[in-house]
């Protein structure tokens, strides 16, 4: 496995190392030792999966508030997504900065998202399925989000959204919630 830390401290792109022969391939998608060697969380209490029927579906931007903040390990197991992380950590020098990653079932890349980040994704194909390893149990009272098109972030989504939950359409702007502005 190849671990690459991004410019957002704590966010990692994890790429598999394939062993290929005439039968196909074999790869590891999780290794507790290698993740721990990078200082990453290795305890995941939930494994969730989502399926989005339509290309352009947008999910997010979601996170859980302290003390229920989550670490996530996200991968696309069918189709393709544009996966987005936004730094919401109050004292971070990269607060309100975002990164986007193309995750596909073919490239098998994963994004490691530390606590303090909002997460969202947009499907790039019909019938897309996403897998999430999550470090905390779901706490409905701590579950929240920020608006996907908040000008504080200026996320460049690849497509106009074709489907989105009413909840995701109605998250507040980060400025209204915190009184802060993007740098």
Beta strands, then each sheet from edge to edge (+ up, - down):
strand 1: 2-5
strand 2: 12-15
strand 3: 19-21
strand 4: 24-26
strand 5: 46-52
strand 6: 58-64
strand 7: 72-78
strand 8: 80-87
strand 9: 98-104
strand 10: 110-113
strand 11: 117-123
strand 12: 128-134
strand 13: 143-145
sheet 1: 1+ 2- 10+ 7- 12+ 5-
sheet 2: 3+ 4-
sheet 3: 9+ 8- 11+ 6- 13+
end
